[in-house]
């Protein structure tokens, strides 16, 4: 039985990435190794692995399904200056906004739009 998926994102500079995810998105360091950092926020865990090819993070994405108030999270990210695409209802029934990390990984945040199951 599959219980959980843990995304692994590439990082060109692990310390810079760690700083971004801790200071901008409120993740907490769980473990750190030479070429891997494990961060947590609530029940979410992400792994950042060291890579040297800038094209890899520029083509990587992660989708967060948000419960509660997505507007509050959006405003937090706006204040931190990390929003790439503003909050709006998308044609596929999701209210979404996008954030970029320092290496180019695209982080998408979304929740079902009002009235959409």
C-alpha positions as CSV (number, residue, x, y, z in Angstrom):
1,X,0.0,0.0,0.0
2,X,1.3,3.4,-1.0
3,X,0.9,5.9,1.9
4,X,2.9,9.0,1.0
5,X,4.8,10.7,-1.8
6,X,7.8,12.8,-1.0
7,X,8.9,15.2,-3.7
8,X,12.6,15.6,-4.4
9,X,13.7,18.9,-5.8
10,X,17.1,19.7,-7.4
11,X,19.2,22.5,-5.8
12,X,22.2,24.2,-7.2
13,X,23.1,25.5,-3.7
14,X,21.7,23.5,-0.7
15,X,22.3,26.2,1.9
16,X,20.7,28.9,-0.2
17,X,17.7,26.6,-0.9
18,X,17.4,25.7,2.8
19,X,17.4,29.4,3.7
20,X,14.6,30.1,1.1
21,X,12.4,27.2,2.2
22,X,12.8,28.1,5.9
23,X,12.6,31.9,5.7
24,X,10.1,32.2,2.9
25,X,7.8,29.2,3.2
26,X,8.2,28.3,6.9
27,X,9.7,24.8,6.4
28,X,11.8,23.4,9.2
29,X,15.1,21.5,8.8
30,X,14.5,17.8,9.6
31,X,17.8,16.3,8.5
32,X,20.9,17.5,6.5
33,X,23.5,15.4,4.7
34,X,26.3,16.3,2.4
35,X,24.1,16.2,-0.8
36,X,20.6,16.1,0.6
37,X,18.4,18.3,2.9
38,X,15.1,17.1,4.3
39,X,12.6,19.8,5.3
40,X,9.2,19.6,6.9
41,X,6.1,21.8,7.3
42,X,3.1,20.3,9.0
43,X,2.6,16.9,7.3
44,X,4.6,17.9,4.2
45,X,8.1,16.7,3.7
46,X,10.4,17.7,0.8
47,X,13.9,16.6,-0.1
48,X,16.3,18.9,-1.8
49,X,19.2,17.2,-3.5
50,X,22.3,18.8,-4.9
51,X,22.7,19.1,-8.6
52,X,25.1,21.0,-10.9
53,X,23.0,21.4,-14.0
54,X,20.8,24.6,-13.9
55,X,18.5,23.2,-16.5
56,X,17.2,20.5,-14.1
57,X,15.6,22.9,-11.5
58,X,14.4,25.2,-14.2
59,X,12.3,22.3,-15.5
60,X,11.1,20.9,-12.1
61,X,7.7,21.5,-10.6
62,X,5.9,20.7,-7.4
63,X,2.2,21.0,-6.7
64,X,0.9,21.7,-3.2
65,X,-2.8,21.0,-2.6
66,X,-3.9,23.6,0.0
67,X,-6.7,23.3,2.5
68,X,-8.0,26.2,4.5
69,X,-7.4,29.8,3.4
70,X,-5.3,29.9,0.2
71,X,-5.6,33.7,0.2
72,X,-3.7,33.9,3.5
73,X,-0.9,31.7,2.1
74,X,-0.9,33.8,-1.1
75,X,-0.6,37.0,0.9
76,X,2.3,35.5,3.0
77,X,4.1,34.7,-0.2
78,X,3.4,38.1,-1.7
79,X,4.9,39.8,1.4
80,X,8.0,37.6,1.0
81,X,8.2,38.7,-2.7
82,X,8.3,35.2,-4.1
83,X,5.0,35.0,-6.2
84,X,5.6,34.4,-9.9
85,X,1.9,34.0,-11.0
86,X,-0.8,35.7,-9.0
87,X,-3.8,33.9,-7.4
88,X,-6.7,33.3,-9.7
89,X,-9.3,30.8,-10.6
90,X,-8.1,28.5,-13.4
91,X,-10.3,26.9,-16.0
92,X,-9.6,23.4,-14.5
93,X,-11.5,24.3,-11.3
94,X,-8.6,25.3,-9.1
95,X,-7.7,28.5,-7.4
96,X,-3.9,28.7,-7.8
97,X,-0.7,30.8,-7.5
98,X,2.8,30.0,-8.4
99,X,6.1,30.6,-6.6
100,X,9.7,30.2,-7.8
101,X,12.6,29.1,-5.7
102,X,16.1,30.5,-6.1
103,X,17.1,27.8,-8.5
104,X,14.0,28.0,-10.7
105,X,11.9,25.1,-9.3
106,X,8.3,26.1,-9.8
107,X,6.1,25.6,-6.8
108,X,2.3,25.6,-7.5
109,X,-0.2,26.1,-4.8
110,X,-3.9,25.3,-5.4
111,X,-7.2,24.4,-3.9
112,X,-10.6,23.6,-5.5
113,X,-12.5,26.7,-6.6
114,X,-15.7,27.5,-4.7
115,X,-18.5,25.1,-5.8
116,X,-16.1,22.7,-7.5
117,X,-15.9,19.2,-6.1
